[in-house]
Amino acid sequence: MIIKAFTFGLSITVISWTAGMLLTVFLRNTAYYKRSSLNFIKSGALNKAIGLGVFKWIVKNTFFKYLNQKLQLKGSTGISRLQELRNEMTFSEISHLIGFVFVAVFAVIKLMDGLYLHAAAGMLMNIPLNLYPSLLQQQNKRQIDNMVRRYSRGIPPGP
């Protein structure tokens, strides 16, 4: 029963990535998407407390770094490249948020069916595979915005 629940959780979360990407493609042309500036956790201390720094280290130093090559800052770091990177981060952020909601809906359905272990397993997989990537993109976008502001003032970006 436990293995079946965790298989469900992992499967529905991976499926949610596709659903998130497809819906984000349609949202990309909306006015809301173009001015999207989601920022759920502004506090660096809170990000640290929930382990976002550890999550970032895992993404940067494991096989996860190969999943989306467009989210890496390579080569020149002019304003246009930073804006391009920010756009890719927004796409990833919103895709993961849609995926998070997608899995959460399935978890609620499982709860209503009395399948508590399935609901818990789904959300247990959903948090690190959808919520944390979205929060990480929000944090990274704040850093990109700071770099763009520095460039705009004629100050080269620092480390």
GUTOR-489970 format. One record per residue (C-alpha): residue number from 1; residue in three letters; x, y, z. Coordinates in steps of 0.2 Angstrom, whole numbers, always signed. Layout:
<pts>
PT   resi   resn       X       Y       Z
PT    NUM    Ala       X       Y       Z
...
</pts>
This chain:
<pts>
PT   resi   resn       X       Y       Z
PT      1    Met      +0      +0      +0
PT      2    Ile     +14     +12      +4
PT      3    Ile     +23      +9     -12
PT      4    Lys      +8     +11     -22
PT      5    Ala      +4     +28     -13
PT      6    Phe     +22     +34     -16
PT      7    Thr     +21     +28     -34
PT      8    Phe      +5     +38     -37
PT      9    Gly     +13     +53     -29
PT     10    Leu     +28     +53     -40
PT     11    Ser     +18     +49     -55
PT     12    Ile      +6     +63     -53
PT     13    Thr     +19     +75     -49
PT     14    Val     +29     +71     -65
PT     15    Ile     +13     +72     -75
PT     16    Ser     +10     +89     -68
PT     17    Trp     +26     +95     -75
PT     18    Thr     +18     +92     -93
PT     19    Ala      +2    +100     -88
PT     20    Gly     +10    +115     -81
PT     21    Met     +21    +118     -96
PT     22    Leu      +6    +116    -108
PT     23    Leu      -5    +128     -98
PT     24    Thr     +10    +140     -97
PT     25    Val     +12    +140    -115
PT     26    Phe      -6    +146    -117
PT     27    Leu      -4    +159    -103
PT     28    Arg     +12    +166    -110
PT     29    Asn      +2    +178    -122
PT     30    Thr      -9    +185    -108
PT     31    Ala      -7    +202    -100
PT     32    Tyr      -6    +194     -83
PT     33    Tyr      +9    +183     -88
PT     34    Lys     +18    +198     -96
PT     35    Arg     +17    +208     -80
PT     36    Ser     +19    +193     -68
PT     37    Ser     +30    +196     -53
PT     38    Leu     +26    +183     -41
PT     39    Asn     +35    +184     -24
PT     40    Phe     +28    +173     -11
PT     41    Ile     +43    +173      +1
PT     42    Lys     +53    +189      +1
PT     43    Ser     +62    +186     +17
PT     44    Gly     +79    +178     +15
PT     45    Ala     +78    +172     +33
PT     46    Leu     +62    +163     +29
PT     47    Asn     +69    +155     +13
PT     48    Lys     +84    +149     +23
PT     49    Ala     +72    +142     +37
PT     50    Ile     +62    +132     +25
PT     51    Gly     +78    +125     +17
PT     52    Leu     +78    +134      +0
PT     53    Gly     +97    +136      +1
PT     54    Val     +99    +117      +3
PT     55    Phe     +87    +114     -11
PT     56    Lys     +97    +126     -22
PT     57    Trp    +113    +117     -18
PT     58    Ile    +105    +100     -23
PT     59    Val     +99    +108     -39
PT     60    Lys    +116    +115     -43
PT     61    Asn    +126    +100     -38
PT     62    Thr    +116     +85     -44
PT     63    Phe    +108     +78     -60
PT     64    Phe     +94     +91     -58
PT     65    Lys    +106    +104     -65
PT     66    Tyr    +104     +95     -82
PT     67    Leu     +85     +96     -82
PT     68    Asn     +83    +114     -89
PT     69    Gln     +99    +121     -97
PT     70    Lys     +90    +137    -102
PT     71    Leu     +91    +142     -83
PT     72    Gln    +109    +143     -82
PT     73    Leu    +119    +160     -84
PT     74    Lys    +133    +156     -96
PT     75    Gly    +144    +168    -106
PT     76    Ser    +140    +186    -107
PT     77    Thr    +129    +194     -94
PT     78    Gly    +122    +209    -103
PT     79    Ile    +105    +216     -99
PT     80    Ser     +97    +207    -114
PT     81    Arg    +104    +190    -108
PT     82    Leu     +98    +193     -90
PT     83    Gln     +80    +198     -97
PT     84    Glu     +80    +182    -107
PT     85    Leu     +85    +172     -92
PT     86    Arg     +72    +180     -82
PT     87    Asn     +59    +176     -95
PT     88    Glu     +64    +157     -94
PT     89    Met     +63    +158     -75
PT     90    Thr     +46    +165     -76
PT     91    Phe     +40    +151     -88
PT     92    Ser     +48    +138     -76
PT     93    Glu     +41    +146     -60
PT     94    Ile     +23    +147     -67
PT     95    Ser     +24    +130     -74
PT     96    His     +29    +123     -57
PT     97    Leu     +15    +133     -49
PT     98    Ile      +2    +126     -61
PT     99    Gly      +9    +109     -58
PT    100    Phe      +8    +111     -39
PT    101    Val     -10    +116     -40
PT    102    Phe     -13    +101     -52
PT    103    Val      -6     +89     -39
PT    104    Ala     -15     +98     -24
PT    105    Val     -32     +95     -33
PT    106    Phe     -28     +76     -35
PT    107    Ala     -23     +76     -17
PT    108    Val     -39     +84     -11
PT    109    Ile     -49     +71     -22
PT    110    Lys     -39     +57     -14
PT    111    Leu     -43     +64      +3
PT    112    Met     -62     +64      -1
PT    113    Asp     -60     +46      -6
PT    114    Gly     -53     +42     +11
PT    115    Leu     -36     +38      +3
PT    116    Tyr     -26     +48     +15
PT    117    Leu      -9     +40     +12
PT    118    His     -11     +43      -7
PT    119    Ala     -15     +62      -3
PT    120    Ala      +0     +63      +9
PT    121    Ala     +12     +55      -3
PT    122    Gly      +6     +66     -18
PT    123    Met      +9     +82      -8
PT    124    Leu     +25     +75      -1
PT    125    Met     +32     +73     -19
PT    126    Asn     +23     +89     -24
PT    127    Ile     +32    +101     -12
PT    128    Pro     +50     +97     -17
PT    129    Leu     +46     +94     -36
PT    130    Asn     +35    +109     -39
PT    131    Leu     +33    +121     -25
PT    132    Tyr     +52    +123     -21
PT    133    Pro     +57    +125     -39
PT    134    Ser     +44    +139     -41
PT    135    Leu     +51    +147     -25
PT    136    Leu     +69    +145     -31
PT    137    Gln     +64    +154     -47
PT    138    Gln     +56    +168     -38
PT    139    Gln     +72    +170     -28
PT    140    Asn     +83    +169     -43
PT    141    Lys     +72    +182     -52
PT    142    Arg     +75    +194     -38
PT    143    Gln     +94    +192     -40
PT    144    Ile     +92    +195     -59
PT    145    Asp     +82    +210     -56
PT    146    Asn     +95    +217     -44
PT    147    Met    +108    +213     -57
PT    148    Val     +98    +222     -71
PT    149    Arg     +96    +238     -59
PT    150    Arg    +115    +238     -56
PT    151    Tyr    +118    +237     -75
PT    152    Ser    +106    +251     -78
PT    153    Arg    +115    +262     -66
PT    154    Gly    +132    +258     -74
PT    155    Ile    +138    +247     -60
PT    156    Pro    +145    +230     -66
PT    157    Pro    +136    +215     -58
PT    158    Gly    +145    +208     -43
PT    159    Pro    +146    +190     -37
</pts>
